């Protein structure tokens, strides 16, 4: 099981240049550290190139705007990305973090003219598994949250839920929203294979607009694979447990991954799920920035 421990192969860029992985790069009053006032993106890396970077940078800008941060300098982010990937030719993961920069100890920010955002870009290893093991957890997503749908660095609830999954031998936790609808995983989107279709919760469920989810819906439509958005009760996971439906996860590092264990019990990967996995891998190989 990959626990994402600190790795000496991580290459880091901050404040205009490459840095050592153990080098101090942020002030203790950075708002990203004190109150989680920041956004981020994670991209898979293949052959030294970040996958779907343009889409990820688009979402980074949307998340920053939703949080009220200044717009990231895309040219700077791309230059930093090139620098870390050139220095880490075997990297499997790219992480872009953008925070509000130095600020007060409270939740309020400095006046706009005094704000100086922080940008940190990392490249490092990644471990991918073709299948996933998930558990249900008692916590929910708030689809009415001020940051619903934004990829923010305020990740504590995901840390808690994922730790609960790891303790049960799983690698992901799946959450409902406050309406008791299926929502998402801590770092993944979910698809349910049922009645000959792949169904994924709509964005107003409170789930993140995942890049892999987005691409799978687009590519499935082009390939004639039945996949669409649909509101699903959280109890649909009972159907997965009983073998009447199947579960599929999507995410930037796991790509498209059929679920083979739910709540510590084996479940079967669905035929459509496996077909979607093959489709995604084939299309990925055709274009690394679709």
DRENPA-3360 file (N, C-alpha, C; in nm, 2 decimals, always signed):
BEGIN
1 = XXXXXXXX = +0.08/-0.12/+0.00/+0.00/+0.00/+0.00/+0.09/+0.12/+0.00 ~ +0.05/+0.22/-0.09/+0.13/+0.34/-0.09/+0.08/+0.44/+0.01 ~ +0.17/+0.48/+0.11/+0.13/+0.57/+0.21/+0.18/+0.71/+0.18 ~ +0.24/+0.74/+0.06/+0.28/+0.87/+0.03/+0.38/+0.92/+0.13 ~ +0.48/+0.84/+0.17/+0.58/+0.89/+0.26/+0.68/+0.99/+0.19 ~ +0.75/+1.07/+0.27/+0.84/+1.16/+0.21/+0.94/+1.09/+0.13 ~ +0.98/+1.13/+0.01/+1.07/+1.06/-0.08/+1.18/+1.16/-0.12 ~ +1.30/+1.11/-0.12/+1.41/+1.19/-0.15/+1.42/+1.22/-0.30;
9 = XXXXXXXX = +1.34/+1.16/-0.38/+1.34/+1.18/-0.52/+1.25/+1.30/-0.56 ~ +1.19/+1.37/-0.46/+1.10/+1.48/-0.49/+1.19/+1.60/-0.53 ~ +1.15/+1.67/-0.64/+1.21/+1.79/-0.69/+1.12/+1.90/-0.67 ~ +1.17/+2.01/-0.62/+1.08/+2.13/-0.57/+1.12/+2.26/-0.64 ~ +1.03/+2.34/-0.68/+1.05/+2.47/-0.73/+0.97/+2.57/-0.64 ~ +1.03/+2.68/-0.61/+0.97/+2.79/-0.53/+1.04/+2.92/-0.55 ~ +0.97/+3.02/-0.56/+1.02/+3.16/-0.56/+1.13/+3.17/-0.67 ~ +1.09/+3.12/-0.79/+1.17/+3.14/-0.91/+1.28/+3.04/-0.94;
17 = XXXXXXXX = +1.30/+2.94/-0.85/+1.41/+2.85/-0.88/+1.39/+2.71/-0.82 ~ +1.47/+2.62/-0.86/+1.47/+2.48/-0.80/+1.52/+2.49/-0.66 ~ +1.47/+2.41/-0.57/+1.51/+2.40/-0.43/+1.54/+2.26/-0.39 ~ +1.61/+2.24/-0.28/+1.62/+2.11/-0.22/+1.49/+2.07/-0.16 ~ +1.46/+1.94/-0.15/+1.33/+1.90/-0.10/+1.32/+1.93/+0.05 ~ +1.44/+1.94/+0.12/+1.44/+1.97/+0.27/+1.46/+2.12/+0.30 ~ +1.46/+2.20/+0.19/+1.49/+2.34/+0.21/+1.37/+2.42/+0.26 ~ +1.38/+2.51/+0.35/+1.27/+2.59/+0.40/+1.23/+2.69/+0.29;
25 = XXXXXXXX = +1.11/+2.69/+0.25/+1.07/+2.78/+0.14/+0.95/+2.87/+0.17 ~ +0.88/+2.84/+0.29/+0.76/+2.92/+0.32/+0.77/+2.99/+0.45 ~ +0.72/+3.10/+0.47/+0.71/+3.17/+0.59/+0.60/+3.10/+0.68 ~ +0.62/+3.11/+0.81/+0.53/+3.05/+0.91/+0.40/+3.12/+0.91 ~ +0.39/+3.24/+0.85/+0.26/+3.31/+0.85/+0.20/+3.30/+0.71 ~ +0.24/+3.21/+0.62/+0.18/+3.19/+0.49/+0.03/+3.14/+0.52 ~ -0.06/+3.21/+0.46/-0.20/+3.18/+0.48/-0.24/+3.03/+0.44 ~ -0.16/+2.98/+0.35/-0.18/+2.84/+0.32/-0.15/+2.74/+0.43;
33 = XXXXXXXX = -0.06/+2.78/+0.52/-0.02/+2.71/+0.64/-0.11/+2.74/+0.76 ~ -0.14/+2.86/+0.78/-0.22/+2.90/+0.90/-0.36/+2.87/+0.89 ~ -0.42/+2.89/+0.77/-0.57/+2.87/+0.76/-0.61/+2.78/+0.64 ~ -0.52/+2.73/+0.57/-0.55/+2.65/+0.45/-0.60/+2.73/+0.33 ~ -0.56/+2.85/+0.32/-0.60/+2.95/+0.22/-0.52/+2.92/+0.09 ~ -0.56/+2.82/+0.02/-0.48/+2.79/-0.10/-0.55/+2.69/-0.19 ~ -0.50/+2.67/-0.31/-0.56/+2.57/-0.40/-0.44/+2.49/-0.46 ~ -0.48/+2.38/-0.52/-0.37/+2.30/-0.57/-0.42/+2.21/-0.69;
41 = XXXXXXXX = -0.33/+2.15/-0.76/-0.36/+2.06/-0.87/-0.25/+1.94/-0.86 ~ -0.30/+1.82/-0.89/-0.21/+1.71/-0.90/-0.22/+1.65/-1.04 ~ -0.12/+1.63/-1.11/-0.12/+1.57/-1.25/-0.04/+1.45/-1.25 ~ -0.08/+1.35/-1.32/+0.00/+1.23/-1.35/+0.11/+1.28/-1.45 ~ +0.23/+1.21/-1.45/+0.34/+1.24/-1.54/+0.37/+1.12/-1.61 ~ +0.38/+1.13/-1.75/+0.42/+1.02/-1.83/+0.53/+1.07/-1.92 ~ +0.64/+0.99/-1.92/+0.76/+1.03/-2.01/+0.80/+1.17/-1.99 ~ +0.80/+1.23/-1.87/+0.84/+1.36/-1.85/+0.74/+1.47/-1.88;
49 = XXXXXXXX = +0.62/+1.43/-1.91/+0.52/+1.53/-1.95/+0.40/+1.52/-1.85 ~ +0.35/+1.63/-1.80/+0.23/+1.63/-1.72/+0.11/+1.61/-1.80 ~ +0.03/+1.51/-1.76/-0.09/+1.48/-1.83/-0.21/+1.58/-1.81 ~ -0.27/+1.62/-1.92/-0.38/+1.72/-1.92/-0.35/+1.85/-1.85 ~ -0.23/+1.89/-1.86/-0.18/+2.01/-1.79/-0.27/+2.13/-1.82 ~ -0.31/+2.15/-1.94/-0.39/+2.27/-1.97/-0.52/+2.27/-1.90 ~ -0.59/+2.15/-1.89/-0.71/+2.14/-1.82/-0.69/+2.16/-1.67 ~ -0.58/+2.11/-1.62/-0.55/+2.13/-1.47/-0.52/+2.28/-1.44;
57 = XXXXXXXX = -0.45/+2.35/-1.53/-0.43/+2.49/-1.51/-0.56/+2.57/-1.51 ~ -0.65/+2.53/-1.60/-0.78/+2.60/-1.61/-0.85/+2.58/-1.48 ~ -0.85/+2.46/-1.42/-0.92/+2.44/-1.30/-0.85/+2.51/-1.18 ~ -0.71/+2.51/-1.18/-0.64/+2.59/-1.08/-0.69/+2.73/-1.08 ~ -0.70/+2.79/-1.20/-0.75/+2.93/-1.20/-0.89/+2.95/-1.15 ~ -0.98/+2.85/-1.18/-1.12/+2.85/-1.13/-1.12/+2.84/-0.98 ~ -1.04/+2.75/-0.93/-1.04/+2.73/-0.78/-0.99/+2.86/-0.71 ~ -0.88/+2.92/-0.77/-0.83/+3.04/-0.71/-0.93/+3.15/-0.71;
65 = XXXXXXXX = -1.00/+3.17/-0.82/-1.11/+3.27/-0.83/-1.22/+3.24/-0.73 ~ -1.26/+3.12/-0.72/-1.36/+3.08/-0.62/-1.32/+3.11/-0.48 ~ -1.19/+3.10/-0.45/-1.14/+3.13/-0.32/-1.11/+3.28/-0.30 ~ -1.11/+3.35/-0.40/-1.08/+3.50/-0.39/-0.94/+3.53/-0.40 ~ -0.85/+3.44/-0.45/-0.71/+3.46/-0.47/-0.68/+3.53/-0.60 ~ -0.57/+3.60/-0.61/-0.53/+3.65/-0.74/-0.52/+3.54/-0.84 ~ -0.53/+3.58/-0.97/-0.52/+3.47/-1.08/-0.38/+3.43/-1.08 ~ -0.35/+3.30/-1.08/-0.21/+3.25/-1.10/-0.15/+3.29/-1.23;
73 = XXXXXXXX = -0.03/+3.31/-1.24/+0.05/+3.34/-1.36/+0.07/+3.21/-1.43 ~ +0.00/+3.19/-1.54/+0.01/+3.06/-1.60/+0.15/+3.04/-1.66 ~ +0.20/+3.14/-1.72/+0.34/+3.13/-1.77/+0.44/+3.08/-1.67 ~ +0.43/+3.14/-1.55/+0.52/+3.11/-1.44/+0.49/+2.96/-1.40 ~ +0.37/+2.92/-1.39/+0.34/+2.78/-1.35/+0.40/+2.68/-1.45 ~ +0.38/+2.72/-1.58/+0.43/+2.63/-1.68/+0.59/+2.62/-1.68 ~ +0.65/+2.74/-1.66/+0.79/+2.74/-1.65/+0.84/+2.66/-1.53 ~ +0.78/+2.67/-1.42/+0.81/+2.59/-1.30/+0.79/+2.44/-1.32;
81 = XXXXXXXX = +0.68/+2.41/-1.39/+0.66/+2.27/-1.43/+0.77/+2.21/-1.51 ~ +0.81/+2.28/-1.62/+0.91/+2.24/-1.70/+1.04/+2.22/-1.62 ~ +1.07/+2.31/-1.53/+1.19/+2.30/-1.45/+1.20/+2.17/-1.37 ~ +1.09/+2.15/-1.30/+1.09/+2.03/-1.21/+1.09/+1.90/-1.28 ~ +1.02/+1.90/-1.39/+1.01/+1.77/-1.47/+1.14/+1.74/-1.54 ~ +1.21/+1.85/-1.58/+1.34/+1.83/-1.64/+1.44/+1.78/-1.54 ~ +1.42/+1.82/-1.41/+1.51/+1.77/-1.31/+1.47/+1.64/-1.25 ~ +1.35/+1.59/-1.28/+1.30/+1.46/-1.23/+1.25/+1.38/-1.34;
89 = XXXXXXXX = +1.33/+1.33/-1.43/+1.29/+1.26/-1.55/+1.21/+1.14/-1.53 ~ +1.22/+1.08/-1.41/+1.14/+0.96/-1.37/+1.02/+0.99/-1.29 ~ +0.98/+1.11/-1.28/+0.86/+1.15/-1.20/+0.73/+1.09/-1.25 ~ +0.64/+1.06/-1.16/+0.51/+1.01/-1.19/+0.40/+1.10/-1.15 ~ +0.44/+1.21/-1.08/+0.34/+1.30/-1.02/+0.39/+1.44/-1.02 ~ +0.30/+1.53/-1.06/+0.33/+1.68/-1.05/+0.23/+1.74/-0.95 ~ +0.28/+1.82/-0.86/+0.19/+1.89/-0.76/+0.21/+2.04/-0.77 ~ +0.11/+2.11/-0.80/+0.11/+2.26/-0.80/+0.03/+2.31/-0.69;
97 = XXXXXXXX = +0.09/+2.39/-0.60/+0.03/+2.45/-0.48/+0.04/+2.60/-0.49 ~ -0.08/+2.67/-0.47/-0.09/+2.81/-0.49/-0.16/+2.86/-0.37 ~ -0.10/+2.94/-0.28/-0.17/+2.99/-0.16/-0.18/+3.14/-0.16 ~ -0.25/+3.19/-0.06/-0.27/+3.34/-0.04/-0.14/+3.41/+0.00 ~ -0.03/+3.33/+0.04/+0.09/+3.40/+0.08/+0.09/+3.45/+0.22 ~ +0.19/+3.53/+0.26/+0.19/+3.58/+0.39/+0.06/+3.66/+0.43 ~ +0.01/+3.64/+0.55/-0.11/+3.70/+0.59/-0.13/+3.70/+0.74 ~ -0.24/+3.76/+0.79/-0.26/+3.77/+0.93/-0.28/+3.63/+0.99;
105 = XXXXXXXX = -0.27/+3.61/+1.12/-0.30/+3.49/+1.18/-0.44/+3.44/+1.18 ~ -0.53/+3.54/+1.16/-0.67/+3.51/+1.15/-0.71/+3.47/+1.01 ~ -0.84/+3.45/+0.98/-0.89/+3.41/+0.85/-0.89/+3.52/+0.75 ~ -0.88/+3.65/+0.80/-0.89/+3.76/+0.71/-0.75/+3.77/+0.63 ~ -0.76/+3.83/+0.51/-0.64/+3.84/+0.43/-0.59/+3.99/+0.44 ~ -0.46/+4.00/+0.40/-0.41/+4.14/+0.38/-0.49/+4.22/+0.28 ~ -0.48/+4.35/+0.28/-0.55/+4.43/+0.17/-0.49/+4.38/+0.03 ~ -0.57/+4.38/-0.07/-0.53/+4.33/-0.20/-0.39/+4.38/-0.25;
113 = XXXXXXXX = -0.36/+4.51/-0.23/-0.23/+4.56/-0.28/-0.11/+4.50/-0.21 ~ -0.13/+4.45/-0.09/-0.02/+4.39/-0.01/-0.01/+4.24/-0.02 ~ -0.11/+4.18/-0.09/-0.10/+4.03/-0.10/+0.01/+3.99/-0.20 ~ +0.07/+3.88/-0.16/+0.18/+3.82/-0.24/+0.16/+3.67/-0.23 ~ +0.10/+3.61/-0.34/+0.07/+3.47/-0.34/+0.20/+3.39/-0.34 ~ +0.19/+3.26/-0.29/+0.30/+3.17/-0.29/+0.27/+3.06/-0.39 ~ +0.37/+3.03/-0.48/+0.36/+2.92/-0.57/+0.47/+2.82/-0.54 ~ +0.43/+2.69/-0.53/+0.53/+2.58/-0.51/+0.49/+2.47/-0.60;
121 = XXXXXXXX = +0.59/+2.42/-0.68/+0.56/+2.31/-0.77/+0.66/+2.20/-0.74 ~ +0.60/+2.08/-0.73/+0.68/+1.96/-0.70/+0.67/+1.85/-0.80 ~ +0.77/+1.77/-0.82/+0.76/+1.65/-0.90/+0.82/+1.54/-0.82 ~ +0.76/+1.42/-0.83/+0.81/+1.31/-0.76/+0.75/+1.18/-0.80 ~ +0.77/+1.07/-0.73/+0.72/+0.94/-0.77/+0.58/+0.92/-0.75 ~ +0.52/+0.83/-0.81/+0.38/+0.79/-0.79/+0.36/+0.64/-0.81 ~ +0.28/+0.58/-0.73/+0.25/+0.44/-0.74/+0.10/+0.43/-0.79 ~ +0.08/+0.36/-0.89/-0.05/+0.33/-0.95/-0.09/+0.19/-0.93;
129 = XXXXXXXX = -0.22/+0.17/-0.90/-0.27/+0.03/-0.90/-0.39/+0.02/-0.99 ~ -0.40/-0.09/-1.06/-0.51/-0.10/-1.16/-0.65/-0.11/-1.10 ~ -0.66/-0.16/-0.97/-0.78/-0.17/-0.90/-0.78/-0.10/-0.77 ~ -0.90/-0.07/-0.71/-0.91/+0.00/-0.59/-0.99/-0.08/-0.48 ~ -0.96/-0.04/-0.36/-1.03/-0.10/-0.24/-1.09/+0.01/-0.16 ~ -1.22/+0.01/-0.14/-1.28/+0.13/-0.08/-1.36/+0.09/+0.05 ~ -1.39/+0.18/+0.13/-1.48/+0.17/+0.24/-1.57/+0.29/+0.25 ~ -1.69/+0.26/+0.31/-1.78/+0.37/+0.35/-1.74/+0.43/+0.48;
137 = XXXXXXXX = -1.76/+0.56/+0.49/-1.72/+0.63/+0.62/-1.84/+0.71/+0.66 ~ -1.85/+0.75/+0.79/-1.97/+0.82/+0.84/-1.98/+0.97/+0.81 ~ -1.88/+1.03/+0.76/-1.88/+1.17/+0.73/-1.93/+1.20/+0.60 ~ -1.98/+1.33/+0.58/-2.04/+1.37/+0.45/-1.98/+1.49/+0.39 ~ -1.99/+1.51/+0.27/-1.96/+1.64/+0.20/-2.08/+1.73/+0.21 ~ -2.05/+1.86/+0.23/-2.15/+1.96/+0.24/-2.16/+2.03/+0.10 ~ -2.26/+1.99/+0.02/-2.27/+2.04/-0.11/-2.30/+2.19/-0.12 ~ -2.34/+2.25/+0.00/-2.37/+2.39/+0.01/-2.25/+2.47/+0.06;
145 = XXXXXXXX = -2.14/+2.41/+0.08/-2.02/+2.47/+0.14/-1.97/+2.59/+0.05 ~ -1.91/+2.69/+0.11/-1.85/+2.80/+0.03/-1.74/+2.75/-0.06 ~ -1.68/+2.64/-0.03/-1.57/+2.59/-0.12/-1.61/+2.46/-0.19 ~ -1.74/+2.42/-0.19/-1.78/+2.30/-0.26/-1.73/+2.31/-0.41 ~ -1.67/+2.21/-0.46/-1.63/+2.20/-0.60/-1.50/+2.27/-0.62 ~ -1.43/+2.33/-0.52/-1.30/+2.39/-0.54/-1.19/+2.30/-0.49 ~ -1.08/+2.29/-0.55/-0.97/+2.20/-0.51/-0.88/+2.29/-0.42 ~ -0.92/+2.29/-0.29/-0.84/+2.37/-0.19/-0.75/+2.29/-0.11;
153 = XXXXXXXX = -0.65/+2.36/-0.05/-0.56/+2.29/+0.04/-0.62/+2.26/+0.18 ~ -0.74/+2.30/+0.20/-0.81/+2.27/+0.33/-0.86/+2.12/+0.32 ~ -0.77/+2.03/+0.35/-0.79/+1.89/+0.32/-0.80/+1.80/+0.44 ~ -0.82/+1.87/+0.56/-0.82/+1.79/+0.68/-0.93/+1.68/+0.68 ~ -1.05/+1.71/+0.63/-1.15/+1.61/+0.64/-1.12/+1.49/+0.55 ~ -1.04/+1.52/+0.44/-1.00/+1.41/+0.35/-0.89/+1.32/+0.42 ~ -0.80/+1.39/+0.50/-0.70/+1.32/+0.57/-0.76/+1.22/+0.67 ~ -0.86/+1.27/+0.74/-0.93/+1.19/+0.85/-1.00/+1.07/+0.78;
161 = XXXXXXXX = -1.07/+1.10/+0.67/-1.15/+0.99/+0.61/-1.05/+0.89/+0.54 ~ -0.95/+0.93/+0.48/-0.85/+0.84/+0.42/-0.78/+0.76/+0.52 ~ -0.74/+0.82/+0.63/-0.68/+0.74/+0.74/-0.77/+0.63/+0.79 ~ -0.90/+0.66/+0.80/-0.99/+0.55/+0.84/-1.00/+0.44/+0.74 ~ -0.99/+0.48/+0.61/-0.98/+0.37/+0.50/-0.86/+0.29/+0.52 ~ -0.74/+0.35/+0.54/-0.62/+0.28/+0.55/-0.62/+0.18/+0.67 ~ -0.68/+0.22/+0.78/-0.69/+0.14/+0.89/-0.77/+0.01/+0.87 ~ -0.85/+0.02/+0.77/-0.94/-0.10/+0.73/-0.88/-0.17/+0.61;
169 = XXXXXXXX = -0.76/-0.14/+0.57/-0.70/-0.21/+0.46/-0.74/-0.16/+0.32 ~ -0.80/-0.05/+0.31/-0.85/+0.01/+0.19/-0.76/+0.12/+0.14 ~ -0.78/+0.17/+0.02/-0.70/+0.28/-0.03/-0.78/+0.40/-0.06 ~ -0.91/+0.40/-0.04/-1.00/+0.51/-0.06/-1.12/+0.50/+0.02 ~ -1.18/+0.62/+0.06/-1.30/+0.62/+0.13/-1.40/+0.69/+0.04 ~ -1.53/+0.65/+0.04/-1.63/+0.70/-0.04/-1.74/+0.77/+0.05 ~ -1.77/+0.89/+0.02/-1.86/+0.97/+0.10/-1.99/+1.01/+0.04 ~ -2.09/+1.02/+0.12/-2.22/+1.08/+0.08/-2.21/+1.23/+0.09;
177 = XXXXXXXX = -2.32/+1.30/+0.04/-2.33/+1.44/+0.08/-2.44/+1.46/+0.18 ~ -2.48/+1.58/+0.22/-2.57/+1.60/+0.33/-2.71/+1.56/+0.29 ~ -2.74/+1.53/+0.16/-2.87/+1.48/+0.12/-2.87/+1.33/+0.11 ~ -2.77/+1.27/+0.16/-2.76/+1.12/+0.16/-2.75/+1.07/+0.02 ~ -2.69/+1.14/-0.07/-2.66/+1.10/-0.21/-2.51/+1.06/-0.22 ~ -2.48/+0.97/-0.31/-2.34/+0.94/-0.34/-2.27/+1.06/-0.39 ~ -2.15/+1.09/-0.34/-2.08/+1.21/-0.38/-1.95/+1.18/-0.44 ~ -1.85/+1.14/-0.37/-1.71/+1.12/-0.42/-1.63/+1.05/-0.32;
185 = XXXXXXXX = -1.50/+1.03/-0.36/-1.40/+0.98/-0.27/-1.32/+1.09/-0.21 ~ -1.22/+1.06/-0.13/-1.14/+1.17/-0.07/-1.05/+1.24/-0.18 ~ -1.01/+1.16/-0.28/-0.93/+1.21/-0.38/-0.97/+1.15/-0.52 ~ -1.10/+1.12/-0.53/-1.14/+1.06/-0.66/-1.29/+1.09/-0.68 ~ -1.33/+1.07/-0.81/-1.47/+1.07/-0.84/-1.52/+0.93/-0.85 ~ -1.65/+0.91/-0.84/-1.70/+0.77/-0.84/-1.80/+0.76/-0.96 ~ -1.80/+0.64/-1.01/-1.90/+0.59/-1.11/-1.96/+0.46/-1.06 ~ -2.09/+0.45/-1.09/-2.16/+0.33/-1.06/-2.20/+0.26/-1.19;
193 = XXXXXXXX = -2.16/+0.14/-1.21/-2.21/+0.06/-1.32/-2.34/-0.01/-1.29 ~ -2.45/+0.03/-1.35/-2.58/-0.03/-1.32/-2.67/-0.03/-1.44 ~ -2.73/-0.14/-1.47/-2.83/-0.15/-1.58/-2.77/-0.10/-1.71 ~ -2.64/-0.15/-1.73/-2.58/-0.12/-1.86/-2.53/+0.02/-1.88 ~ -2.51/+0.10/-1.77/-2.46/+0.23/-1.78/-2.36/+0.26/-1.68 ~ -2.27/+0.36/-1.70/-2.18/+0.41/-1.60/-2.24/+0.54/-1.56 ~ -2.27/+0.56/-1.43/-2.34/+0.67/-1.38/-2.25/+0.74/-1.27 ~ -2.24/+0.87/-1.28/-2.15/+0.95/-1.19/-2.23/+1.07/-1.13;
201 = XXXXXXXX = -2.21/+1.10/-1.01/-2.29/+1.21/-0.95/-2.27/+1.34/-1.02 ~ -2.37/+1.42/-1.03/-2.35/+1.55/-1.10/-2.27/+1.65/-1.01 ~ -2.22/+1.76/-1.06/-2.14/+1.85/-0.99/-2.21/+1.91/-0.87 ~ -2.34/+1.93/-0.89/-2.42/+1.99/-0.78/-2.43/+1.90/-0.66 ~ -2.38/+1.78/-0.67/-2.38/+1.69/-0.55/-2.27/+1.74/-0.45 ~ -2.18/+1.83/-0.49/-2.07/+1.88/-0.41/-1.94/+1.81/-0.44 ~ -1.94/+1.73/-0.54/-1.81/+1.66/-0.58/-1.73/+1.76/-0.66 ~ -1.60/+1.72/-0.66/-1.50/+1.80/-0.74/-1.52/+1.77/-0.89;
209 = XXXXXXXX = -1.50/+1.87/-0.97/-1.51/+1.85/-1.12/-1.38/+1.79/-1.16 ~ -1.36/+1.66/-1.14/-1.24/+1.59/-1.17/-1.20/+1.59/-1.32 ~ -1.07/+1.61/-1.35/-1.02/+1.61/-1.48/-1.04/+1.47/-1.55 ~ -1.01/+1.37/-1.47/-1.02/+1.23/-1.53/-1.17/+1.20/-1.55 ~ -1.25/+1.24/-1.46/-1.40/+1.22/-1.47/-1.45/+1.29/-1.60 ~ -1.40/+1.42/-1.62/-1.44/+1.50/-1.73/-1.40/+1.43/-1.86 ~ -1.28/+1.38/-1.87/-1.23/+1.32/-1.99/-1.29/+1.19/-2.01 ~ -1.32/+1.11/-1.91/-1.39/+0.98/-1.93/-1.53/+1.00/-1.99;
217 = XXXXXXXX = -1.60/+1.10/-1.94/-1.73/+1.13/-1.99/-1.72/+1.17/-2.14 ~ -1.63/+1.25/-2.17/-1.61/+1.29/-2.31/-1.57/+1.18/-2.40 ~ -1.47/+1.10/-2.36/-1.42/+0.99/-2.44/-1.52/+0.88/-2.45 ~ -1.60/+0.85/-2.35/-1.70/+0.75/-2.35/-1.81/+0.79/-2.45 ~ -1.85/+0.92/-2.45/-1.95/+0.96/-2.55/-1.90/+0.94/-2.69 ~ -1.77/+0.97/-2.72/-1.72/+0.96/-2.85/-1.71/+0.81/-2.89 ~ -1.69/+0.72/-2.79/-1.67/+0.58/-2.82/-1.80/+0.50/-2.82 ~ -1.91/+0.57/-2.78/-2.04/+0.50/-2.77/-2.05/+0.42/-2.65;
225 = XXXXXXXX = -1.97/+0.45/-2.55/-1.98/+0.38/-2.42/-2.08/+0.46/-2.33 ~ -2.19/+0.39/-2.28/-2.29/+0.46/-2.21/-2.24/+0.51/-2.07 ~ -2.22/+0.64/-2.06/-2.18/+0.70/-1.93/-2.24/+0.84/-1.92 ~ -2.30/+0.87/-1.81/-2.37/+1.00/-1.79/-2.37/+1.04/-1.64 ~ -2.41/+1.16/-1.62/-2.43/+1.21/-1.48/-2.57/+1.16/-1.43 ~ -2.58/+1.13/-1.30/-2.71/+1.09/-1.25/-2.70/+1.10/-1.10 ~ -2.81/+1.15/-1.04/-2.82/+1.15/-0.89/-2.84/+1.01/-0.84 ~ -2.76/+0.97/-0.74/-2.76/+0.83/-0.69/-2.77/+0.84/-0.54;
233 = XXXXXXXX = -2.86/+0.76/-0.48/-2.86/+0.75/-0.34/-2.73/+0.68/-0.29 ~ -2.69/+0.72/-0.17/-2.57/+0.66/-0.11/-2.59/+0.51/-0.09 ~ -2.72/+0.47/-0.07/-2.75/+0.33/-0.06/-2.72/+0.25/-0.18 ~ -2.69/+0.31/-0.29/-2.66/+0.23/-0.41/-2.53/+0.14/-0.39 ~ -2.45/+0.18/-0.29/-2.34/+0.10/-0.25/-2.38/-0.03/-0.19 ~ -2.50/-0.04/-0.14/-2.56/-0.17/-0.10/-2.57/-0.27/-0.22 ~ -2.61/-0.21/-0.33/-2.62/-0.29/-0.45/-2.49/-0.33/-0.50 ~ -2.38/-0.25/-0.48/-2.25/-0.29/-0.52/-2.20/-0.41/-0.43;
241 = XXXXXXXX = -2.23/-0.39/-0.30/-2.19/-0.50/-0.21/-2.26/-0.63/-0.24 ~ -2.39/-0.62/-0.29/-2.46/-0.74/-0.32/-2.44/-0.79/-0.46 ~ -2.35/-0.73/-0.54/-2.32/-0.77/-0.67/-2.42/-0.73/-0.78 ~ -2.52/-0.64/-0.74/-2.62/-0.60/-0.84/-2.57/-0.48/-0.92 ~ -2.46/-0.42/-0.87/-2.40/-0.30/-0.94/-2.25/-0.31/-0.92 ~ -2.17/-0.22/-0.98/-2.03/-0.22/-0.97/-1.98/-0.08/-0.95 ~ -1.86/-0.06/-0.89/-1.81/+0.07/-0.86/-1.68/+0.09/-0.93 ~ -1.66/+0.22/-0.98/-1.54/+0.26/-1.05/-1.50/+0.39/-1.00;
249 = XXXXXXXX = -1.36/+0.41/-0.98/-1.31/+0.54/-0.93/-1.23/+0.60/-1.04 ~ -1.22/+0.73/-1.04/-1.14/+0.81/-1.14/-1.06/+0.91/-1.06 ~ -0.94/+0.93/-1.11/-0.85/+1.03/-1.04/-0.72/+1.05/-1.12 ~ -0.65/+1.16/-1.09/-0.54/+1.19/-1.17/-0.42/+1.09/-1.16 ~ -0.41/+1.03/-1.04/-0.30/+0.93/-1.03/-0.35/+0.79/-1.05 ~ -0.47/+0.75/-1.00/-0.53/+0.62/-1.02/-0.59/+0.60/-1.16 ~ -0.60/+0.71/-1.24/-0.67/+0.71/-1.37/-0.81/+0.65/-1.35 ~ -0.84/+0.55/-1.42/-0.98/+0.48/-1.41/-0.96/+0.35/-1.35;
257 = XXXXXXXX = -1.01/+0.32/-1.23/-0.98/+0.21/-1.15/-1.10/+0.14/-1.10 ~ -1.13/+0.02/-1.15/-1.25/-0.06/-1.10/-1.22/-0.10/-0.95 ~ -1.33/-0.09/-0.87/-1.33/-0.13/-0.73/-1.34/-0.28/-0.72 ~ -1.26/-0.34/-0.64/-1.26/-0.49/-0.62/-1.28/-0.53/-0.47 ~ -1.30/-0.43/-0.39/-1.32/-0.45/-0.25/-1.41/-0.34/-0.19 ~ -1.51/-0.37/-0.12/-1.60/-0.27/-0.06/-1.62/-0.31/+0.08 ~ -1.58/-0.22/+0.18/-1.60/-0.25/+0.32/-1.54/-0.39/+0.36 ~ -1.42/-0.41/+0.30/-1.34/-0.53/+0.34/-1.39/-0.66/+0.28;
265 = XXXXXXXX = -1.49/-0.65/+0.19/-1.54/-0.77/+0.12/-1.51/-0.76/-0.03 ~ -1.48/-0.87/-0.09/-1.45/-0.87/-0.23/-1.58/-0.84/-0.31 ~ -1.56/-0.76/-0.42/-1.67/-0.74/-0.51/-1.61/-0.75/-0.65 ~ -1.69/-0.77/-0.75/-1.64/-0.80/-0.88/-1.63/-0.66/-0.96 ~ -1.53/-0.65/-1.04/-1.52/-0.54/-1.13/-1.62/-0.56/-1.25 ~ -1.69/-0.45/-1.28/-1.79/-0.46/-1.39/-1.73/-0.46/-1.53 ~ -1.80/-0.52/-1.62/-1.75/-0.53/-1.76/-1.74/-0.39/-1.82 ~ -1.84/-0.30/-1.80/-1.83/-0.17/-1.85/-1.71/-0.09/-1.79;
273 = XXXXXXXX = -1.69/-0.12/-1.66/-1.59/-0.05/-1.59/-1.45/-0.09/-1.65 ~ -1.43/-0.21/-1.67/-1.31/-0.26/-1.73/-1.29/-0.20/-1.87 ~ -1.40/-0.19/-1.95/-1.40/-0.13/-2.08/-1.36/+0.02/-2.07 ~ -1.42/+0.09/-1.97/-1.38/+0.23/-1.95/-1.24/+0.24/-1.92 ~ -1.19/+0.15/-1.84/-1.04/+0.16/-1.80/-0.96/+0.14/-1.93 ~ -0.99/+0.05/-2.01/-0.91/+0.02/-2.14/-0.92/+0.14/-2.23 ~ -1.04/+0.20/-2.24/-1.06/+0.32/-2.32/-0.98/+0.43/-2.28 ~ -0.98/+0.46/-2.15/-0.90/+0.57/-2.09/-0.75/+0.56/-2.12;
281 = XXXXXXXX = -0.70/+0.44/-2.10/-0.56/+0.41/-2.12/-0.52/+0.43/-2.26 ~ -0.61/+0.39/-2.35/-0.58/+0.40/-2.50/-0.58/+0.54/-2.54 ~ -0.68/+0.62/-2.49/-0.69/+0.76/-2.53/-0.57/+0.84/-2.47 ~ -0.54/+0.81/-2.35/-0.43/+0.88/-2.28/-0.30/+0.87/-2.36 ~ -0.28/+0.75/-2.42/-0.15/+0.73/-2.49/-0.15/+0.81/-2.62 ~ -0.27/+0.85/-2.67/-0.28/+0.92/-2.80/-0.24/+1.07/-2.78 ~ -0.27/+1.13/-2.66/-0.26/+1.27/-2.64/-0.24/+1.30/-2.50 ~ -0.12/+1.35/-2.46/-0.09/+1.38/-2.32/-0.15/+1.51/-2.27;
289 = XX = -0.20/+1.60/-2.36/-0.26/+1.72/-2.32/-0.39/+1.74/-2.39 ~ -0.49/+1.65/-2.37/-0.61/+1.66/-2.44/-0.70/+1.78/-2.41;
% end
